[in-house]
Amino acid sequence: MSYGLTVTFHGAAQTVTGSLHVIEHAGRRIVLDCGLYQGARKEAFEINRNPAVDPATVDMIVLSHAHLDHSGNLPSFARRGFKGKVLATPATVDLAELILRDSASLQVRQVELVNRLRAEEHKNLFEPLYDEKDVDTLMRCFQAVPYGAQADLGGGLSLTFLDAGHILGSALSILEVGDGASRARLLYTGDLGRRDSVILRDPAPAGPVEFLIGESTYGDRLHPTVDETRADLQRIIETVTARKSRLIVPAFSVGRVQTLIYHLNQLHHEGRIGTIPIYVDSPLANKATEVFRNHQECYDTEANLFFTAGREPFSFSTLHTVETIADSKKLNTQKGPMIILASSGMCEGGRVLHHLVHGVEDPNNFILLTGYQAANTLGRKLGDGVSPVNILGRPYTVRAKVEKLESLSAHADAKEMVDYFRASAMHPQKAFLVHGEPPQSAALKQTLGQQLGWKDITIPAPGETFAL
């Protein structure tokens, strides 16, 4: 049976960043996510500046969550003529504004630096991908849709958000078309969260669907448990304390920093990491933490027990926030031991670069990678043992010990994805695996076929279109 839907995969197809998928039905064009592509600088510049779909032809954008690889190109759509609505959960609306304003500021600063050199060389000057005014325009397009509420998208389509458990406000997007015997449900997972993670509720069961667009970031591996994660953190911190050195943690400002603070709070409360000072050197992360405080409706039972016990999940005596650039620079003149949490998570910008410049060549220091590192990013090079690495235009020999703690990832692993689909009694007519590099997507495809008996699973290439 044909439901009159087509889907075209433009972003995060056989890669992890730049999510952008286009649904077309009854003359309407609906975009699922609108993320920035992150990777090799020149390639990323071209992809982000030349979107595969004309923004002026898009009727509506469904935003699964606020991370830049899912939301980061929205302001450039507003700049290029998008006039429709952006649907997202209330927490995602609040976080997206913070992230996109920060991104706009960074776009402008980066272009100013590049243009100084280009002006000296008498080359044409670049424009930023977008600026603060474009974010202002975009924010007027947002429409908050709470979990469980049904939104009419027009043309016989409706949308329901369910909790994805990935970051604050993250949503599973269920599109429904038709009614009665000709009714079909399409689930777009966005980034699927984990069961029994800290702070947030478990992903909500979506129930049976006819079609699935699912992520596959960690489709070939299993994550350690929360207890194992905290034990690893404790081990690293004990070594840093004994050496009186630095633990530099590149971390995503939204989600990862708050999760790390939560774990460190528990370790501190249990007396397992002493009084080592911990610095959150990310104004965006500090603002995002305030949004977390304002959306306790997204918390799980464990996080709410903090408040019942008279504690605060994101505050304790050895935790310090750093706001000014001057105070950030002072950290690099202070003696250890210390822990520095700074963005960005893939080491592609932000204050963490300056801390790496001052710390990467000291063999007593640790660099802790806490999430997925996309191909060609500095974070991936550090994780792969590349040395020297280029930071802010200069080569540095990597002597610090680089550790990975992928158990802190907010993405479900292969088993958690299979368990989620099984609990939802899901056996789609057709499934598409996106947001994963080819080996991970291929591994998950095989697992889903073997363990759940799914027959029609596709790993779409960029630009491929399918009729549903």
Secondary structure, DSSP 8 states (H G I E B T S, - for coil): ---SEEEEEEESSSSSS--EEEEEETTEEEEE------SSHHHHHHHHHS-SS-GGG--EEE-----HHHHTTHHHHHHTT--SEEEE-HHHHHHHHHHHHHHHHHHHHHHHHHHHHHHHTT------S--HHHHHHHHTTEEE--TT-EEEEETTEEEEEEE-SSSTT-EEEEEEES-GGG-EEEEE-SS---TT-SSB---------SEEEEE-TBTT-----HHHHHHHHHHHHHHHHHHT-EEEEE--TTTHHHHHHHHHHHHHHTTSSTT--EEE--HHHHHHHHHHHH-GGGB-HHHHHHHHTT--TT--TTEEE--SHHHHHHHTTS-S-EEEEES-TTSSSSTHHHHHHHHTT-TT-EEEE-S---TTSHHHHHHTT-SSEEETTEEE---SEEEE-GGG-SS-BHHHHHHHHHHTT---SEEEEESS-HHHHHHHHHHHHHHH----EE---TT-EEE-
